[in-house]
Amino acid sequence: MDILFLLIPLSVALALLILGGLGWAVWRGQFEALEQEAERILGPD
């Protein structure tokens, strides 16, 4: 039972870290031009 006092805050911190990383990627524009990248891989070199 004592391990829950450690695991619950760690899981909340990990979830916040993941959400922060996703939010950072969205605000930096990492997901803006997905169609261009999909077409770029099919084009000639």
N, C-alpha and C positions, 0 to 999 in steps of 0.2 A: 504494500500500500504506500510505503514511503517513496517508492520509485515514481509514483504518479506525480508527486510534487516536483520532480525533476523533469519528467517527460512531457507534461502538459505545457509548461512554459517554453521548453525547447521546441516543441512542435509549433506553438504559436509564433515563436521568433522565426523559425524556418519558413512558415507560411508568409509572414510579413516580408521576409527577405526575398522570397520568390515573387511576391506581388510587387515589391519595389523594383526588382530587376525587370519585370515585364512592363511596368509603368515607365521606367527609364527608357526602355527600348521603343515604346510607343511614342514618347515625347521626343525622342531623338530622330524619329522618322524611319525606323528600320523596316516598317511594314507599308511603306507608301507605294512603291513601284514594283509590286510582285509580278504583274503581267510582263513587264519588260524583262525581268530576269528569266521568266519561263520561256520567252521568245528568244532571248539571247543564246541560250544553250542549244537551240535548234538551228541557229543561223550558221552561215559559213565562217570559217576562221579568217 
